[in-house]
Amino acid sequence: MKRPGKSLDVKTIDALKPRGSIYRITDGGGLLLEVRPTGAKIWVCRLTVDGRRRDMGLGGYPVVTLAAARGAATAARQAARSGVDPIAARDADKAARVAAIAAEKAAAEAGPRTFKAVAEACIAGQAPGWKSKRTVDLWRASLASHAHPTLGDMPIAEIDRAAVMRAIEDVWTTRPATARKVLRRIGSILRYAAAHGWRLNDNPADPRMLRHLGLPSLPGGRKLPSLAWAKAPAFLVALDTMDGFGPLALRFAVLTAMRSNEVRGARWSEVSFDGAPAWTVPGERMKQKKASTVQPHRVPLSGAAIDTLARAYSLLAGKPVTAAELPKLAALRGNSLIFPSSNLTKPLSDMTLSACIRRLNEARPEGAPPPWRDADGREAVPHGFRATFRTWVDDTMPGEAEAAERALAHEDRNVVSGAYRRSDLFDRRIGLMEAWATHCAAPSASGQPIRTLARESA
């Protein structure tokens, strides 16, 4: 049954009665509600994958709300358009979870328990919670290169600090970043074994202990690669050519100068349009040393940042929403994520934001150098845009250095001054962040301004 030109609403859905056979009501855009003789109402998304029409179940109503079903259908259609079969991807994810549970159980029952065997069980147990298969590959590759040659065949119960030191001493000073990662992964595997009762509950991978055995302190890492602030406008123009929540989340991170995890976890309930528009990040999501005392962090929202939120809302709603309409609509999303993954209930992975930069570099004209790299030729990373913002302040608005530090939510290293500085300088930061957004939205080298969603009506 079709309803031309008319979308579903909750009242209409609740009024639908079962019949003698299955029938369907369309919401538009390929989203259907299937009503069964039992009274069950099931969401179905109609897709075209590899030239074939496919129906993808999205769950039952009212557990899956109308808004959630629309968002899931939008994400599924985007995946299909990009060449990904969302049905196969979902089935593969379920199969991976079942396989992980089976592998973990098999490892627990097998023997002897070598470090390598327990490492595989540990990876299998954690993999379903990881956002990307690449994380699994990185774990296995680093362990194969730096841990298994020394520890792989050792019984897990016999691994001590001396064995761990032998495994990582070659990269300890020559490749400190690698040493840190390998050491953390060895520690995770040993704790996993201890939790299953396969070894004592100690931590021979503690770097503080290893230093007493002759290994020096790890040298500090290099600063993360960042773009020169003069490149920020052109970068956002390029970013605007990409679709999906990932590019929007990265755009929002650039405009607010906030960390990736803070942006990826952002929820509509954290955004307020009462008075000066602001996004309040809960203390538990802020990166601070004393998490128990961290206060929520208010972020003033520039016009460009609000435009970005309007674009994200448009993706969720499946229809255009302007920045002017957003204050009336944002509250309707409640505690849902602003930049969800295809799952809608889970945030994007950090790899998603990094992948946006990588794809933009890969899309360069043949023979041209990758444009989005730092002065040393390293590919820019999402966190590096905080340094881009801070350098811009130093070079163009040096009198706002203190406001910039508040914008970045940096702790005051001076204990005395920190005790007396209680203001978050929010009012000063409003102008600072609007000036930063004005710089980022400046015309690119080609003379084309950044594309926004109906700014004229905002």
C-alpha positions as CSV (number, residue, x, y, z in Angstrom):
1,M,0.0,0.0,0.0
2,K,1.5,3.4,-1.0
3,R,0.8,6.8,0.4
4,P,2.1,9.1,-2.4
5,G,3.5,12.4,-1.1
6,K,2.8,11.7,2.5
7,S,5.2,10.5,5.2
8,L,4.3,8.5,8.2
9,D,3.8,9.9,11.7
10,V,3.5,8.2,15.1
11,K,-0.3,8.7,15.2
12,T,-0.7,7.0,11.8
13,I,1.6,4.1,12.8
14,D,-0.2,3.5,16.1
15,A,-3.6,3.4,14.3
16,L,-2.5,0.7,11.8
17,K,-4.4,-2.6,12.4
18,P,-3.5,-6.1,11.4
19,R,-5.2,-7.8,8.5
20,G,-5.5,-11.3,7.2
21,S,-2.2,-11.0,5.4
22,I,1.0,-8.9,5.5
23,Y,0.8,-5.4,4.1
24,R,3.2,-2.5,3.9
25,I,3.0,1.2,4.3
26,T,5.7,3.4,2.8
27,D,7.3,6.4,4.5
28,G,9.2,7.4,1.4
29,G,12.9,7.1,0.5
30,G,12.7,3.3,0.5
31,L,11.6,3.0,4.1
32,L,8.6,0.7,4.6
33,L,6.6,-0.4,7.7
34,E,5.4,-4.0,7.4
35,V,2.3,-4.9,9.4
36,R,1.8,-8.6,10.0
37,P,-1.3,-10.5,10.9
38,T,0.0,-11.0,14.5
39,G,0.0,-7.2,14.9
40,A,3.8,-6.9,14.8
41,K,5.1,-3.9,12.9
42,I,8.5,-4.3,11.3
43,W,10.6,-1.6,9.6
44,V,12.1,-2.6,6.2
45,C,14.5,-0.6,4.1
46,R,14.3,-1.3,0.3
47,L,17.8,-1.0,-1.3
48,T,19.5,-1.6,-4.6
49,V,22.8,-3.5,-4.0
50,D,24.9,-4.7,-7.0
51,G,21.9,-4.0,-9.3
52,R,19.5,-6.2,-7.3
53,R,16.7,-5.0,-5.1
54,R,17.1,-6.1,-1.5
55,D,14.9,-5.7,1.6
56,M,16.8,-5.0,4.9
57,G,15.0,-5.4,8.2
58,L,15.6,-2.6,10.6
59,G,13.8,-3.9,13.7
60,G,10.3,-3.7,15.1
61,Y,8.2,-0.7,16.1
62,P,8.0,0.8,18.7
63,V,11.4,-0.5,19.9
64,V,12.8,1.1,16.8
65,T,11.2,4.5,16.7
66,L,10.2,6.3,13.5
67,A,13.1,8.7,13.8
68,A,15.6,5.8,14.4
69,A,14.2,3.9,11.4
70,R,14.6,6.9,9.2
71,G,18.2,7.4,10.3
72,A,19.0,3.7,9.9
73,A,17.5,3.7,6.4
74,T,19.5,6.8,5.5
75,A,22.7,5.2,6.7
76,A,21.9,2.0,4.8
77,R,21.2,3.8,1.6
78,Q,24.5,5.8,1.9
79,A,26.4,2.6,2.4
80,A,24.8,1.0,-0.6
81,R,25.6,4.0,-2.8
82,S,29.2,3.8,-1.7
83,G,29.4,0.2,-2.8
84,V,29.0,-1.5,0.6
85,D,26.3,-4.1,1.0
86,P,24.8,-3.1,4.4
87,I,23.0,-6.4,4.8
88,A,26.2,-8.4,4.2
89,A,28.1,-6.1,6.6
90,R,25.6,-6.6,9.3
91,D,25.6,-10.4,8.9
92,A,29.4,-10.4,8.9
93,D,29.4,-8.5,12.1
94,K,27.1,-11.0,13.7
95,A,29.2,-13.9,12.4
96,A,32.3,-12.2,13.8
97,R,30.8,-11.9,17.2
98,V,29.8,-15.6,17.3
99,A,33.2,-16.6,16.1
100,A,34.9,-14.5,18.7
101,I,32.9,-16.1,21.5
102,A,33.7,-19.6,20.1
103,A,37.4,-18.7,19.8
104,E,37.6,-17.4,23.3
105,K,35.9,-20.5,24.6
106,A,38.2,-22.8,22.6
107,A,41.3,-21.0,23.8
108,A,40.1,-21.3,27.4
109,E,39.7,-25.0,27.1
110,A,42.8,-25.7,25.1
111,G,46.3,-26.2,26.4
112,P,49.1,-25.5,27.0
113,R,48.3,-21.9,27.2
114,T,51.1,-20.1,25.4
115,F,51.4,-16.3,25.1
116,K,50.5,-16.5,21.4
117,A,47.4,-18.6,22.0
118,V,46.2,-16.4,24.8
119,A,46.9,-13.3,22.7
120,E,44.6,-14.7,20.0
121,A,41.9,-15.4,22.6
122,C,42.3,-11.9,24.0
123,I,42.0,-10.3,20.6
124,A,39.0,-12.5,19.7
125,G,37.3,-11.4,23.0
126,Q,37.8,-7.7,22.4
127,A,37.3,-7.5,18.6
128,P,33.5,-7.3,18.7
129,G,33.8,-4.1,20.7
130,W,36.4,-2.5,18.4
131,K,35.1,-0.2,15.7
132,S,37.4,-1.4,12.9
133,K,38.9,-4.6,11.7
134,R,42.1,-2.6,11.2
135,T,42.5,-2.5,15.0
136,V,42.7,-6.3,15.0
137,D,45.2,-6.3,12.2
138,L,47.4,-3.7,14.0
139,W,47.4,-5.8,17.2
140,R,48.3,-8.9,15.4
141,A,51.0,-7.2,13.3
142,S,52.7,-5.5,16.2
143,L,52.6,-8.7,18.4
144,A,54.0,-10.8,15.5
145,S,56.9,-8.4,15.0
146,H,57.8,-7.5,18.6
147,A,56.2,-9.9,21.1
148,H,55.8,-13.4,19.6
149,P,59.5,-13.9,18.6
150,T,60.4,-13.9,22.3
151,L,57.1,-14.6,24.1
152,G,55.0,-16.5,21.6
153,D,55.8,-20.0,22.7
154,M,56.3,-19.3,26.4
155,P,53.6,-20.6,28.8
156,I,51.6,-17.6,29.8
157,A,52.1,-18.3,33.5
158,E,55.9,-18.1,33.2
159,I,56.3,-14.7,31.6
160,D,58.1,-12.3,33.9
161,R,59.6,-8.8,33.6
162,A,62.9,-10.1,32.2
163,A,61.1,-11.9,29.3
164,V,59.0,-8.8,28.6
165,M,62.2,-6.6,28.6
166,R,63.9,-9.0,26.1
167,A,60.8,-8.7,23.8
168,I,60.8,-4.9,23.5
169,E,64.3,-3.8,24.3
170,D,65.2,-3.4,20.6
171,V,62.5,-0.8,20.0
172,W,62.5,0.8,23.4
173,T,64.7,3.7,22.5
174,T,64.7,3.5,18.7
175,R,60.9,3.5,18.2
176,P,59.3,4.7,21.4
177,A,55.8,5.1,20.1
178,T,55.9,1.4,18.9
179,A,57.3,0.4,22.3
180,R,54.4,2.0,24.1
181,K,51.8,0.3,22.0
182,V,53.4,-3.2,22.2
183,L,53.9,-2.8,25.9
184,R,50.2,-1.8,26.4
185,R,49.1,-4.8,24.3
186,I,51.3,-7.3,26.2
187,G,49.9,-5.9,29.5
188,S,46.3,-6.3,28.2
189,I,47.0,-10.0,27.3
190,L,48.6,-10.7,30.6
191,R,45.7,-9.1,32.5
192,Y,43.3,-11.2,30.4
193,A,45.2,-14.3,31.4
194,A,45.1,-13.3,35.1
195,A,41.3,-12.7,34.9
196,H,40.9,-16.3,33.6
197,G,43.1,-17.7,36.4
198,W,45.9,-18.7,34.0
199,R,48.6,-16.7,35.8
200,L,49.1,-14.6,38.9
201,N,47.6,-11.1,39.0
202,D,50.8,-9.1,38.5
203,N,51.9,-6.8,35.7
204,P,55.3,-7.6,34.3
205,A,54.7,-5.1,31.5
206,D,54.6,-2.1,33.8
207,P,57.2,0.3,32.3
208,R,57.9,1.8,35.7
209,M,59.2,-1.6,36.8
210,L,61.1,-2.3,33.6
211,R,63.2,0.8,34.1
212,H,64.7,-0.7,37.3
213,L,65.9,-3.6,35.1
214,G,68.0,-1.3,33.0
215,L,65.6,0.2,30.4
216,P,65.7,4.0,30.3
217,S,62.6,6.2,30.5
218,L,60.8,6.3,27.1
219,P,61.6,9.5,25.2
220,G,58.8,11.9,24.5
221,G,56.9,11.5,21.3
222,R,56.8,13.9,18.4
223,K,54.1,16.5,18.2
224,L,51.1,15.3,16.1
225,P,51.1,16.5,12.5
226,S,48.9,19.6,11.9
227,L,48.1,21.9,9.0
228,A,49.3,25.4,8.7
229,W,46.4,27.7,9.7
230,A,46.4,29.3,6.3
231,K,45.3,26.0,4.8
232,A,42.3,25.6,7.0
233,P,39.8,27.4,4.6
234,A,40.8,25.3,1.7
235,F,40.7,22.1,3.8
236,L,37.1,22.8,4.8
237,V,36.2,23.5,1.2
238,A,37.6,20.1,0.3
239,L,35.9,18.4,3.2
240,D,32.6,19.8,2.1
241,T,32.8,17.6,-1.0
242,M,32.4,14.5,1.1
243,D,29.1,13.0,2.4
244,G,28.2,11.4,5.7
245,F,28.5,11.9,9.4
246,G,32.3,11.4,9.4
247,P,33.2,14.6,7.4
248,L,30.6,16.6,9.4
249,A,32.1,15.4,12.7
250,L,35.6,16.4,11.5
251,R,34.3,19.8,10.3
252,F,32.7,20.4,13.7
253,A,35.9,19.4,15.5
254,V,37.9,21.9,13.4
255,L,35.4,24.7,14.0
256,T,35.2,24.1,17.8
257,A,38.9,23.1,18.3
258,M,37.7,20.1,20.4
259,R,39.1,16.6,20.7
260,S,37.9,13.8,18.5
261,N,36.4,11.7,21.3
262,E,34.5,14.8,22.7
263,V,33.0,15.5,19.3
264,R,32.2,11.8,18.4
265,G,30.4,11.4,21.7
266,A,28.4,14.7,21.3
267,R,24.6,14.3,21.9
268,W,21.8,16.7,21.1
269,S,20.9,17.0,24.8
270,E,24.3,18.7,25.2
271,V,23.4,21.6,22.8
272,S,21.6,24.6,24.0
273,F,20.2,27.6,22.1
274,D,19.1,29.5,25.2
275,G,21.1,32.7,25.2
276,A,24.4,32.3,23.4
277,P,24.4,29.0,21.5
278,A,26.6,26.5,23.3
279,W,27.6,22.9,23.5
280,T,28.3,21.6,27.0
281,V,30.7,18.6,27.1
282,P,30.2,16.5,30.3
283,G,33.2,16.3,32.6
284,E,33.6,12.5,32.2
285,R,34.2,12.9,28.5
286,M,36.9,15.6,28.9
287,K,40.6,14.6,28.8
288,Q,41.8,15.7,32.3
289,K,44.2,14.1,34.7
290,K,41.8,14.4,37.7
291,A,38.6,13.0,36.1
292,S,36.8,13.1,39.5
293,T,37.0,16.9,39.7
294,V,36.6,17.8,36.0
295,Q,33.8,20.3,35.3
296,P,31.6,20.3,32.2
297,H,33.2,22.4,29.5
298,R,31.1,25.0,27.6
299,V,31.9,25.5,23.9
300,P,30.4,28.6,22.2
301,L,29.0,27.7,18.8
302,S,29.8,29.9,15.9
303,G,27.4,30.3,13.0
304,A,29.5,27.8,10.9
305,A,29.4,25.3,13.8
306,I,25.6,25.6,14.0
307,D,25.4,25.1,10.2
308,T,27.3,21.9,10.7
309,L,24.8,20.7,13.3
310,A,22.0,21.5,10.9
311,R,23.6,19.3,8.2
312,A,23.9,16.5,10.7
313,Y,20.3,16.9,11.7
314,S,19.3,16.8,8.0
315,L,21.0,13.4,7.6
316,L,19.2,12.0,10.6
317,A,15.8,13.5,9.6
318,G,16.2,12.6,5.9
319,K,15.1,16.1,4.8
320,P,16.8,19.5,4.7
321,V,16.9,21.4,7.9
322,T,18.3,25.0,8.1
323,A,20.3,26.5,10.9
324,A,17.3,28.8,11.6
325,E,15.1,25.8,12.2
326,L,17.5,23.9,14.4
327,P,16.8,25.5,17.8
328,K,13.2,24.4,17.5
329,L,14.1,20.8,16.5
330,A,17.3,19.9,18.3
331,A,15.5,19.0,21.6
332,L,13.4,16.5,19.7
333,R,16.5,14.3,19.3
334,G,16.9,14.0,23.1
335,N,20.0,12.1,24.1
336,S,20.7,10.6,20.7
337,L,24.2,11.1,19.1
338,I,24.8,14.0,16.8
339,F,27.3,12.2,14.7
340,P,26.3,8.5,14.9
341,S,27.9,5.5,13.1
342,S,25.8,3.4,10.8
343,N,24.5,1.6,14.0
344,L,23.0,5.0,15.1
345,T,23.3,4.1,18.8
346,K,27.1,3.9,18.6
347,P,29.5,6.8,18.0
348,L,31.9,7.0,15.0
349,S,35.3,5.6,15.5
350,D,38.4,7.9,15.6
351,M,39.6,6.1,12.4
352,T,36.6,7.5,10.6
353,L,37.7,11.1,11.0
354,S,41.3,10.2,10.1
355,A,40.1,8.3,7.0
356,C,38.4,11.5,5.8
357,I,41.8,13.2,5.6
358,R,43.4,10.2,4.0
359,R,40.8,10.0,1.3
360,L,41.1,13.7,0.5
361,N,44.9,13.2,0.1
362,E,44.3,10.2,-2.1
363,A,41.8,12.2,-4.3
364,R,44.5,14.7,-5.4
365,P,45.2,15.1,-9.1
366,E,47.6,12.6,-10.6
367,G,51.2,13.6,-10.0
368,A,50.3,16.3,-7.4
369,P,51.7,15.9,-3.8
370,P,49.2,15.2,-1.0
371,P,47.9,18.6,0.0
372,W,46.9,17.9,3.6
373,R,50.3,17.3,5.2
374,D,52.4,19.2,7.8
375,A,55.7,20.9,7.1
376,D,57.5,17.6,7.6
377,G,55.4,15.8,5.0
378,R,53.3,13.9,7.5
379,E,49.6,13.5,6.9
380,A,47.5,15.7,9.2
381,V,45.4,14.1,11.9
382,P,42.2,15.3,13.5
383,H,43.8,16.2,16.8
384,G,46.3,18.3,15.0
385,F,43.7,20.9,14.2
386,R,43.8,22.0,17.8
387,A,47.4,23.0,17.2
388,T,46.3,24.7,14.0
389,F,43.8,26.8,15.9
390,R,46.2,27.6,18.7
391,T,48.9,28.8,16.2
392,W,46.3,30.9,14.5
393,V,45.5,32.7,17.8
394,D,49.2,33.3,18.5
395,D,49.8,34.7,15.0
396,T,46.7,36.8,14.6
397,M,45.1,37.4,18.0
398,P,48.0,37.1,20.6
399,G,46.0,39.0,23.2
400,E,43.5,36.1,23.3
401,A,46.0,33.5,24.3
402,E,44.3,32.9,27.7
403,A,40.9,32.5,26.0
404,A,42.4,30.1,23.5
405,E,43.7,27.9,26.4
406,R,40.2,27.9,27.9
407,A,38.8,27.0,24.5
408,L,41.2,24.0,24.3
409,A,40.2,23.1,27.9
410,H,43.8,22.9,28.9
411,E,44.6,22.6,32.5
412,D,46.5,25.5,34.1
413,R,50.0,24.0,34.9
414,N,50.6,26.8,37.5
415,V,48.9,25.4,40.7
416,V,48.7,28.8,42.3
417,S,47.3,30.8,39.4
418,G,45.0,27.9,38.5
419,A,43.5,28.0,42.0
420,Y,42.5,31.7,41.5
421,R,41.4,31.5,37.9
422,R,37.8,30.3,38.1
423,S,36.3,32.0,35.0
424,D,36.0,29.9,31.8
425,L,36.1,33.2,29.8
426,F,33.0,32.1,27.9
427,D,32.0,35.5,26.7
428,R,35.4,36.2,25.3
429,R,35.5,32.8,23.7
430,I,32.3,33.6,21.8
431,G,34.1,36.3,19.7
432,L,37.2,34.2,19.4
433,M,35.5,31.1,18.0
434,E,33.4,33.3,15.6
435,A,36.6,34.9,14.4
436,W,38.1,31.4,13.9
437,A,35.1,30.3,12.0
438,T,35.2,33.4,9.8
439,H,38.8,32.6,9.0
440,C,38.0,28.9,8.2
441,A,35.0,30.0,6.0
442,A,37.1,32.5,4.0
443,P,37.1,32.0,0.2
444,S,39.5,29.3,-0.9
445,A,42.3,29.7,-3.4
446,S,39.8,29.1,-6.2
447,G,37.6,31.9,-4.9
448,Q,34.7,29.6,-4.0
449,P,33.3,30.1,-0.5
450,I,32.6,27.2,1.8
451,R,29.2,25.5,1.1
452,T,26.8,26.0,4.0
453,L,23.2,25.0,4.6
454,A,21.0,28.0,4.0
455,R,23.0,30.5,6.0
456,E,21.0,33.3,4.6
457,S,18.0,32.2,6.6
458,A,19.9,31.7,9.8
